[in-house]
Amino acid sequence: MPEKNGLESYMKEILSVVIPTYNEKDNITTLITEVHKALSGCDHEIIIVDDNSQDGTIDIVNKLAKQFPVKLFVRRDEKGLSTAVIHGIKQASGSTIAVMDADLQHPPEILPKLYKAIQDGADMAIASRYIKGGGCPNWGLFRRVTSKGALMIAHIFLPSSRRVKDPVSGFFMFRPEKVDLLKLKPVGYKIALEIMIVGSFKNIVEVPFIFKERSTGQSKLRPQQQIEYLSHILSLMSRTGEFWRFVKFIAVGLCGTGVNEGVLALVRTFTAWHGTIQLIPGIEVSIITNFILNDFFTFADRRSGKIGSFFGRLLKYNLFAAAGALINWGIAALLFNNAGLDIYVANIIGIIVAFLWNYFFSTIWAWK
């Protein structure tokens, strides 16, 4: 017998594919047909969770359910991609659950590769745009910048998301026993990020895929979703304790700002140095002050008590903080010399930019 996607040995398990839909009449027939074809080598079910579409999607799915292993659930009192996915997960009977979009931007032929990764030992497999072999070739500059910005935000503020290159992918597969559904509180549409952060996944694997452009129907991407994404990040930060870490880092930064501005005032009082040169002592003193406070306050849970580790962190902090200091000094000097801003105001702006730089490298390097 010829191979069917390499899945014959896994036919004892059922794979549940959860697909949230809303007004997808132009895509749904092709999608269900291709998903069924891609998974022809294993037992599977296709769970459609529809948010009461008015374009005929529901009627089409009902007809397809007579031909394919499709279950349809229509929600009339609730809307939203993430909550639709959770609803579908609760209805699933499979020992493995896949989640994908209905707009054909997630290629069904990737499903067998994700499933194989699960069967090979992964408890979560993510279809990734940002590893070798993946990509978004048809995206414009704005969408690329927006996507990369979302990735950076997740990686900076949610350290556990750094295990993967594409934690905001909407195309993934996982073992449901690894997640307590009662703890899921998604906001917006990045349900994979929610499941990954809340779940107890030890082995997450990424599988490359090429993100396709929508050929029919209207995109659901709206500016409101960017606000929802930031709200989601804040929610996850609060639940994982990273929100209070950031608050502590801000508090330390404010102390450092006071030190920086205080030293600047002393230097201006007792020296006749050029304005921009007067900035340097305050920057250096605040670097040392901030490191000590962060080491014993902000990142106490990641701090080793060994002397060598302390000085290792100090060296790392000084390296990226020195770059942050140059950013601080450069921006302040530019605004003071060229924009005519008051030197104290210019310095504050430089401090803010350097602060964001320092937090990023603090979390990924000095206290990772």
MARTI-63876 format. One record per residue (C-alpha): chain; residue in one letter; x, y, z. Coordinates in steps of 0.25 Angstrom, whole numbers, plus 2048, in hexadecimal, padded with zeros to 3 digits. Each point is the difference from the previous one (the first is absolute). Layout:
<ch A	aa a	u X	v Y	w Z> $
...
REM end
This chain:
<ch A	aa m	u 800	v 800	w 800> $
<ch A	aa p	u 806	v 80E	w 7FC> $
<ch A	aa e	u 803	v 80A	w 80B> $
<ch A	aa k	u 7F5	v 80A	w 804> $
<ch A	aa n	u 808	v 80C	w 805> $
<ch A	aa g	u 808	v 7F7	w 809> $
<ch A	aa l	u 7F5	v 7FE	w 80B> $
<ch A	aa e	u 7FC	v 7F2	w 7FF> $
<ch A	aa s	u 807	v 7FC	w 80D> $
<ch A	aa y	u 7F8	v 80B	w 807> $
<ch A	aa m	u 7F2	v 7FB	w 7FC> $
<ch A	aa k	u 7FC	v 7FC	w 80E> $
<ch A	aa e	u 7FF	v 80E	w 805> $
<ch A	aa i	u 7F6	v 80A	w 7FC> $
<ch A	aa l	u 804	v 80E	w 7FB> $
<ch A	aa s	u 7F6	v 80B	w 802> $
<ch A	aa v	u 802	v 80D	w 7F7> $
<ch A	aa v	u 7F9	v 80C	w 806> $
<ch A	aa i	u 7FD	v 80B	w 7F6> $
<ch A	aa p	u 7F9	v 80D	w 805> $
<ch A	aa t	u 7F8	v 806	w 7F4> $
<ch A	aa y	u 7F8	v 80D	w 7FD> $
<ch A	aa n	u 7FB	v 803	w 7F2> $
<ch A	aa e	u 809	v 7F6	w 7F9> $
<ch A	aa k	u 7F7	v 7FB	w 7F6> $
<ch A	aa d	u 80A	v 802	w 7F5> $
<ch A	aa n	u 80B	v 7F8	w 807> $
<ch A	aa i	u 7F9	v 7F5	w 808> $
<ch A	aa t	u 7FD	v 7F5	w 7F6> $
<ch A	aa t	u 80F	v 801	w 7FB> $
<ch A	aa l	u 805	v 800	w 80E> $
<ch A	aa i	u 7F8	v 7F4	w 805> $
<ch A	aa t	u 803	v 7F8	w 7F3> $
<ch A	aa e	u 80F	v 803	w 801> $
<ch A	aa v	u 801	v 7FD	w 80F> $
<ch A	aa h	u 7F9	v 7F3	w 7FE> $
<ch A	aa k	u 809	v 7FC	w 7F5> $
<ch A	aa a	u 80D	v 804	w 808> $
<ch A	aa l	u 7FB	v 7F8	w 80C> $
<ch A	aa s	u 7FC	v 7F4	w 7F7> $
<ch A	aa g	u 80A	v 7F7	w 807> $
<ch A	aa c	u 7FA	v 802	w 80E> $
<ch A	aa d	u 7F3	v 800	w 808> $
<ch A	aa h	u 7FC	v 80E	w 801> $
<ch A	aa e	u 7F4	v 80A	w 803> $
<ch A	aa i	u 7FE	v 80E	w 7FB> $
<ch A	aa i	u 7FA	v 809	w 80A> $
<ch A	aa i	u 7FA	v 80D	w 7FA> $
<ch A	aa v	u 7FC	v 80B	w 80A> $
<ch A	aa d	u 7F8	v 80A	w 7F9> $
<ch A	aa d	u 7FD	v 80E	w 806> $
<ch A	aa n	u 7F2	v 800	w 7FA> $
<ch A	aa s	u 804	v 803	w 7F1> $
<ch A	aa q	u 7F6	v 807	w 7F8> $
<ch A	aa d	u 806	v 7FD	w 7F2> $
<ch A	aa g	u 7FC	v 7F1	w 7FF> $
<ch A	aa t	u 80D	v 7FA	w 806> $
<ch A	aa i	u 7F7	v 7F8	w 80A> $
<ch A	aa d	u 7F7	v 7FA	w 7F5> $
<ch A	aa i	u 80D	v 7FC	w 7F8> $
<ch A	aa v	u 806	v 7FA	w 80C> $
<ch A	aa n	u 7F3	v 7F8	w 803> $
<ch A	aa k	u 801	v 7FA	w 7F2> $
<ch A	aa l	u 80E	v 7FD	w 801> $
<ch A	aa a	u 7FE	v 7F9	w 80D> $
<ch A	aa k	u 7F8	v 7F5	w 7F9> $
<ch A	aa q	u 80D	v 7FD	w 7F8> $
<ch A	aa f	u 80B	v 803	w 809> $
<ch A	aa p	u 803	v 7FD	w 80F> $
<ch A	aa v	u 7FB	v 80E	w 804> $
<ch A	aa k	u 7FA	v 805	w 80D> $
<ch A	aa l	u 7F9	v 80E	w 7FF> $
<ch A	aa f	u 7FE	v 809	w 80C> $
<ch A	aa v	u 7F9	v 80D	w 7FE> $
<ch A	aa r	u 802	v 80B	w 80B> $
<ch A	aa r	u 7F5	v 80B	w 800> $
<ch A	aa d	u 803	v 807	w 80D> $
<ch A	aa e	u 80F	v 801	w 800> $
<ch A	aa k	u 80B	v 804	w 7F6> $
<ch A	aa g	u 80F	v 800	w 7FE> $
<ch A	aa l	u 80A	v 7F7	w 7FB> $
<ch A	aa s	u 807	v 7FC	w 80D> $
<ch A	aa t	u 7F3	v 7FC	w 807> $
<ch A	aa a	u 7FB	v 7F9	w 7F4> $
<ch A	aa v	u 80D	v 7F7	w 800> $
<ch A	aa i	u 7FE	v 7FD	w 80F> $
<ch A	aa h	u 7F1	v 7FC	w 7FD> $
<ch A	aa g	u 805	v 7F7	w 7F5> $
<ch A	aa i	u 80B	v 7FA	w 809> $
<ch A	aa k	u 7F5	v 7FD	w 80B> $
<ch A	aa q	u 7F8	v 7F8	w 7F5> $
<ch A	aa a	u 80C	v 7F9	w 7FA> $
<ch A	aa s	u 801	v 7F1	w 803> $
<ch A	aa g	u 80F	v 7FE	w 7FA> $
<ch A	aa s	u 80C	v 7FE	w 808> $
<ch A	aa t	u 807	v 80A	w 7F8> $
<ch A	aa i	u 7FA	v 80E	w 7FC> $
<ch A	aa a	u 804	v 808	w 7F4> $
<ch A	aa v	u 7FB	v 80F	w 7FF> $
<ch A	aa m	u 801	v 807	w 7F2> $
<ch A	aa d	u 7F9	v 80C	w 7F9> $
<ch A	aa a	u 7F5	v 7FE	w 7F6> $
<ch A	aa d	u 805	v 80A	w 7F6> $
<ch A	aa l	u 80A	v 7F6	w 7F9> $
<ch A	aa q	u 80C	v 808	w 805> $
<ch A	aa h	u 804	v 7F4	w 808> $
<ch A	aa p	u 803	v 7F5	w 7F6> $
<ch A	aa p	u 7F9	v 7F3	w 804> $
<ch A	aa e	u 80C	v 7F8	w 7FA> $
<ch A	aa i	u 808	v 804	w 80D> $
<ch A	aa l	u 7F6	v 7F9	w 809> $
<ch A	aa p	u 807	v 7F2	w 7FE> $
<ch A	aa k	u 80E	v 806	w 803> $
<ch A	aa l	u 7FA	v 806	w 80D> $
<ch A	aa y	u 7FA	v 7F3	w 804> $
<ch A	aa k	u 80D	v 7F9	w 7FD> $
<ch A	aa a	u 807	v 809	w 80A> $
<ch A	aa i	u 7F6	v 7FD	w 80A> $
<ch A	aa q	u 801	v 7F1	w 7FE> $
<ch A	aa d	u 80F	v 801	w 801> $
<ch A	aa g	u 7FF	v 806	w 80E> $
<ch A	aa a	u 7FC	v 80F	w 7FF> $
<ch A	aa d	u 7F5	v 804	w 809> $
<ch A	aa m	u 7FE	v 80C	w 7F8> $
<ch A	aa a	u 803	v 803	w 7F1> $
<ch A	aa i	u 800	v 80E	w 7FA> $
<ch A	aa a	u 7FF	v 803	w 7F1> $
<ch A	aa s	u 80B	v 80B	w 7FF> $
<ch A	aa r	u 802	v 80B	w 7F7> $
<ch A	aa y	u 80D	v 804	w 806> $
<ch A	aa i	u 809	v 7F4	w 7FF> $
<ch A	aa k	u 808	v 7FA	w 7F4> $
<ch A	aa g	u 7F6	v 7FC	w 7F5> $
<ch A	aa g	u 7F5	v 809	w 805> $
<ch A	aa g	u 7FC	v 80E	w 7FC> $
<ch A	aa c	u 7F6	v 80B	w 7FC> $
<ch A	aa p	u 805	v 803	w 7F1> $
<ch A	aa n	u 7F4	v 809	w 7FD> $
<ch A	aa w	u 7FF	v 809	w 80C> $
<ch A	aa g	u 803	v 80E	w 7FE> $
<ch A	aa l	u 809	v 809	w 809> $
<ch A	aa f	u 7F5	v 804	w 80A> $
<ch A	aa r	u 7FB	v 7F2	w 802> $
<ch A	aa r	u 80E	v 7FB	w 802> $
<ch A	aa v	u 804	v 80B	w 80A> $
<ch A	aa t	u 7F2	v 7FE	w 808> $
<ch A	aa s	u 803	v 7F1	w 800> $
<ch A	aa k	u 80E	v 801	w 805> $
<ch A	aa g	u 7FC	v 80A	w 80A> $
<ch A	aa a	u 7F6	v 7F7	w 806> $
<ch A	aa l	u 80A	v 7F5	w 801> $
<ch A	aa m	u 80A	v 809	w 807> $
<ch A	aa i	u 7F5	v 804	w 80A> $
<ch A	aa a	u 7FD	v 7F2	w 803> $
<ch A	aa h	u 80F	v 7FC	w 801> $
<ch A	aa i	u 803	v 80C	w 809> $
<ch A	aa f	u 7F5	v 800	w 80A> $
<ch A	aa l	u 7FD	v 7F1	w 800> $
<ch A	aa p	u 80D	v 7F8	w 802> $
<ch A	aa s	u 7FA	v 7F2	w 7FE> $
<ch A	aa s	u 7FC	v 804	w 7F2> $
<ch A	aa r	u 80E	v 801	w 7FC> $
<ch A	aa r	u 801	v 7F1	w 7FE> $
<ch A	aa v	u 7FA	v 802	w 7F2> $
<ch A	aa k	u 803	v 809	w 7F5> $
<ch A	aa d	u 7F1	v 802	w 7FD> $
<ch A	aa p	u 7F8	v 800	w 80D> $
<ch A	aa v	u 7F4	v 808	w 7F9> $
<ch A	aa s	u 7FE	v 7F6	w 7F5> $
<ch A	aa g	u 7F1	v 7FC	w 7FF> $
<ch A	aa f	u 803	v 7F2	w 7FA> $
<ch A	aa f	u 804	v 7F6	w 80A> $
<ch A	aa m	u 7FE	v 7F2	w 807> $
<ch A	aa f	u 801	v 7FC	w 80E> $
<ch A	aa r	u 7FC	v 7F5	w 80A> $
<ch A	aa p	u 7F4	v 805	w 808> $
<ch A	aa e	u 804	v 7F9	w 80D> $
<ch A	aa k	u 80B	v 80A	w 801> $
<ch A	aa v	u 7F6	v 80C	w 801> $
<ch A	aa d	u 7F6	v 803	w 80B> $
<ch A	aa l	u 7F5	v 807	w 7F8> $
<ch A	aa l	u 7FB	v 807	w 80D> $
<ch A	aa k	u 80C	v 808	w 800> $
<ch A	aa l	u 7FF	v 805	w 7F2> $
<ch A	aa k	u 7FC	v 80F	w 7FF> $
<ch A	aa p	u 803	v 804	w 7F2> $
<ch A	aa v	u 7FE	v 80E	w 7FB> $
<ch A	aa g	u 800	v 802	w 7F1> $
<ch A	aa y	u 805	v 7F6	w 7F6> $
<ch A	aa k	u 80E	v 7FB	w 805> $
<ch A	aa i	u 7FA	v 7F3	w 806> $
<ch A	aa a	u 80D	v 7F8	w 7FD> $
<ch A	aa l	u 808	v 80A	w 809> $
<ch A	aa e	u 7F5	v 7FE	w 80B> $
<ch A	aa i	u 801	v 7F1	w 800> $
<ch A	aa m	u 80F	v 800	w 7FF> $
<ch A	aa i	u 802	v 809	w 80C> $
<ch A	aa v	u 7F5	v 7FA	w 809> $
<ch A	aa g	u 803	v 7F1	w 7FC> $
<ch A	aa s	u 80A	v 7F7	w 806> $
<ch A	aa f	u 808	v 7FD	w 7F3> $
<ch A	aa k	u 80E	v 7FA	w 801> $
<ch A	aa n	u 803	v 7FE	w 7F1> $
<ch A	aa i	u 7FB	v 80A	w 7F6> $
<ch A	aa v	u 804	v 7FE	w 7F2> $
<ch A	aa e	u 7FF	v 809	w 7F4> $
<ch A	aa v	u 7FD	v 7FC	w 7F2> $
<ch A	aa p	u 802	v 80A	w 7F4> $
<ch A	aa f	u 7F5	v 804	w 7F7> $
<ch A	aa i	u 7FE	v 80B	w 7F6> $
<ch A	aa f	u 7F4	v 809	w 804> $
<ch A	aa k	u 7F7	v 802	w 7F4> $
<ch A	aa e	u 7F8	v 80C	w 7FC> $
<ch A	aa r	u 7F1	v 800	w 801> $
<ch A	aa s	u 7FA	v 7FE	w 7F2> $
<ch A	aa t	u 7F2	v 802	w 803> $
<ch A	aa g	u 7F7	v 806	w 80B> $
<ch A	aa q	u 804	v 80C	w 809> $
<ch A	aa s	u 80B	v 800	w 80A> $
<ch A	aa k	u 7FC	v 801	w 80F> $
<ch A	aa l	u 80C	v 808	w 804> $
<ch A	aa r	u 7FC	v 80D	w 806> $
<ch A	aa p	u 808	v 80B	w 808> $
<ch A	aa q	u 7F7	v 7FC	w 80C> $
<ch A	aa q	u 808	v 7F3	w 800> $
<ch A	aa q	u 80D	v 806	w 803> $
<ch A	aa i	u 7FA	v 807	w 80C> $
<ch A	aa e	u 7FA	v 7F2	w 804> $
<ch A	aa y	u 80E	v 7FA	w 7FE> $
<ch A	aa l	u 807	v 80A	w 80A> $
<ch A	aa s	u 7F4	v 7FD	w 80A> $
<ch A	aa h	u 803	v 7F1	w 7FE> $
<ch A	aa i	u 80F	v 802	w 803> $
<ch A	aa l	u 7FD	v 808	w 80D> $
<ch A	aa s	u 7F6	v 7F5	w 804> $
<ch A	aa l	u 80B	v 7F5	w 7FE> $
<ch A	aa m	u 80A	v 809	w 807> $
<ch A	aa s	u 7F7	v 801	w 80C> $
<ch A	aa r	u 7FD	v 7F2	w 801> $
<ch A	aa t	u 80F	v 7FC	w 7FF> $
<ch A	aa g	u 806	v 80A	w 809> $
<ch A	aa e	u 807	v 807	w 7F5> $
<ch A	aa f	u 7F7	v 80D	w 801> $
<ch A	aa w	u 806	v 802	w 80E> $
<ch A	aa r	u 80E	v 7FE	w 7FB> $
<ch A	aa f	u 7FE	v 80B	w 7F6> $
<ch A	aa v	u 7FA	v 809	w 80B> $
<ch A	aa k	u 80C	v 7FD	w 808> $
<ch A	aa f	u 809	v 803	w 7F4> $
<ch A	aa i	u 7F9	v 80D	w 7FE> $
<ch A	aa a	u 802	v 804	w 80F> $
<ch A	aa v	u 80F	v 7FD	w 7FF> $
<ch A	aa g	u 800	v 808	w 7F3> $
<ch A	aa l	u 7FA	v 80C	w 807> $
<ch A	aa c	u 80A	v 7FF	w 80B> $
<ch A	aa g	u 80B	v 800	w 7F6> $
<ch A	aa t	u 7F9	v 80C	w 7F9> $
<ch A	aa g	u 801	v 807	w 80D> $
<ch A	aa v	u 80F	v 7FC	w 802> $
<ch A	aa n	u 803	v 804	w 7F2> $
<ch A	aa e	u 7F9	v 80E	w 800> $
<ch A	aa g	u 806	v 802	w 80E> $
<ch A	aa v	u 80E	v 7FE	w 7FC> $
<ch A	aa l	u 7FE	v 808	w 7F4> $
<ch A	aa a	u 7FB	v 80C	w 809> $
<ch A	aa l	u 80D	v 7FE	w 808> $
<ch A	aa v	u 809	v 800	w 7F4> $
<ch A	aa r	u 7FA	v 80C	w 7FA> $
<ch A	aa t	u 801	v 807	w 80D> $
<ch A	aa f	u 80F	v 7FD	w 803> $
<ch A	aa t	u 806	v 7FF	w 7F2> $
<ch A	aa a	u 800	v 808	w 7F3> $
<ch A	aa w	u 800	v 7F4	w 7F7> $
<ch A	aa h	u 7F8	v 801	w 7F3> $
<ch A	aa g	u 7F1	v 7FD	w 801> $
<ch A	aa t	u 801	v 7F2	w 7FA> $
<ch A	aa i	u 80C	v 7FC	w 807> $
<ch A	aa q	u 7F9	v 803	w 80D> $
<ch A	aa l	u 7F7	v 7F4	w 7FD> $
<ch A	aa i	u 80A	v 7F5	w 801> $
<ch A	aa p	u 803	v 7FF	w 80F> $
<ch A	aa g	u 7F1	v 7FF	w 803> $
<ch A	aa i	u 7FE	v 7F5	w 7F6> $
<ch A	aa e	u 80B	v 7F8	w 805> $
<ch A	aa v	u 7FC	v 801	w 80F> $
<ch A	aa s	u 7F2	v 7FD	w 7FD> $
<ch A	aa i	u 805	v 7F3	w 7F8> $
<ch A	aa i	u 806	v 7FB	w 80D> $
<ch A	aa t	u 7F5	v 804	w 809> $
<ch A	aa n	u 7F5	v 7F9	w 7F6> $
<ch A	aa f	u 808	v 7F3	w 800> $
<ch A	aa i	u 801	v 7FF	w 80F> $
<ch A	aa l	u 7F1	v 803	w 802> $
<ch A	aa n	u 7FC	v 7F7	w 7F4> $
<ch A	aa d	u 809	v 7F4	w 805> $
<ch A	aa f	u 7FA	v 800	w 80E> $
<ch A	aa f	u 7F2	v 805	w 7FD> $
<ch A	aa t	u 7FB	v 7FE	w 7F2> $
<ch A	aa f	u 807	v 7F3	w 7FC> $
<ch A	aa a	u 802	v 7FA	w 80E> $
<ch A	aa d	u 7FA	v 7F3	w 7FC> $
<ch A	aa r	u 80A	v 7FF	w 7F4> $
<ch A	aa r	u 80C	v 804	w 808> $
<ch A	aa s	u 80B	v 7F6	w 804> $
<ch A	aa g	u 807	v 803	w 80E> $
<ch A	aa k	u 80D	v 7FD	w 7FA> $
<ch A	aa i	u 80B	v 80B	w 7FF> $
<ch A	aa g	u 804	v 7FC	w 7F2> $
<ch A	aa s	u 7F1	v 800	w 7FC> $
<ch A	aa f	u 7FE	v 80E	w 806> $
<ch A	aa f	u 80C	v 805	w 7F8> $
<ch A	aa g	u 7FC	v 7F9	w 7F4> $
<ch A	aa r	u 7F2	v 807	w 800> $
<ch A	aa l	u 807	v 80D	w 803> $
<ch A	aa l	u 809	v 7FF	w 7F4> $
<ch A	aa k	u 7F4	v 7FC	w 7F7> $
<ch A	aa y	u 7F8	v 80B	w 806> $
<ch A	aa n	u 80B	v 80A	w 7FD> $
<ch A	aa l	u 802	v 7FC	w 7F2> $
<ch A	aa f	u 7F2	v 802	w 7FC> $
<ch A	aa a	u 7FD	v 80C	w 809> $
<ch A	aa a	u 80C	v 806	w 7FA> $
<ch A	aa a	u 7FA	v 7FF	w 7F3> $
<ch A	aa g	u 7F3	v 805	w 806> $
<ch A	aa a	u 808	v 80C	w 806> $
<ch A	aa l	u 805	v 804	w 7F2> $
<ch A	aa i	u 7F2	v 7FF	w 7FC> $
<ch A	aa n	u 7FC	v 809	w 80C> $
<ch A	aa w	u 80B	v 80A	w 7FD> $
<ch A	aa g	u 7FF	v 800	w 7F1> $
<ch A	aa i	u 7F1	v 803	w 801> $
<ch A	aa a	u 801	v 80A	w 80A> $
<ch A	aa a	u 80C	v 807	w 7F9> $
<ch A	aa l	u 7F8	v 800	w 7F3> $
<ch A	aa l	u 7F4	v 806	w 806> $
<ch A	aa f	u 808	v 80A	w 808> $
<ch A	aa n	u 809	v 805	w 7F5> $
<ch A	aa n	u 7F7	v 7FF	w 7F4> $
<ch A	aa a	u 7F2	v 801	w 805> $
<ch A	aa g	u 802	v 80A	w 80B> $
<ch A	aa l	u 7FA	v 7F8	w 80B> $
<ch A	aa d	u 803	v 803	w 80E> $
<ch A	aa i	u 80C	v 7F7	w 804> $
<ch A	aa y	u 7F8	v 7FA	w 80C> $
<ch A	aa v	u 7F4	v 7FD	w 7F7> $
<ch A	aa a	u 809	v 7FA	w 7F5> $
<ch A	aa n	u 807	v 7F7	w 80A> $
<ch A	aa i	u 7F2	v 7FB	w 805> $
<ch A	aa i	u 7FD	v 7FC	w 7F2> $
<ch A	aa g	u 80D	v 7F9	w 7FE> $
<ch A	aa i	u 7FE	v 7F9	w 80D> $
<ch A	aa i	u 7F3	v 7FA	w 7FC> $
<ch A	aa v	u 805	v 7FA	w 7F3> $
<ch A	aa a	u 80C	v 7FB	w 807> $
<ch A	aa f	u 7F7	v 7FA	w 80A> $
<ch A	aa l	u 7F8	v 7F7	w 7F6> $
<ch A	aa w	u 80E	v 7FC	w 7FA> $
<ch A	aa n	u 805	v 7FC	w 80E> $
<ch A	aa y	u 7F3	v 7F8	w 804> $
<ch A	aa f	u 801	v 7F8	w 7F3> $
<ch A	aa f	u 80E	v 7FC	w 802> $
<ch A	aa s	u 7FF	v 7FE	w 80F> $
<ch A	aa t	u 7F5	v 7F5	w 7FE> $
<ch A	aa i	u 807	v 7F9	w 7F5> $
<ch A	aa w	u 80E	v 801	w 804> $
<ch A	aa a	u 804	v 804	w 80E> $
<ch A	aa w	u 7F5	v 7FA	w 807> $
<ch A	aa k	u 7FA	v 7F6	w 7F6> $
REM end
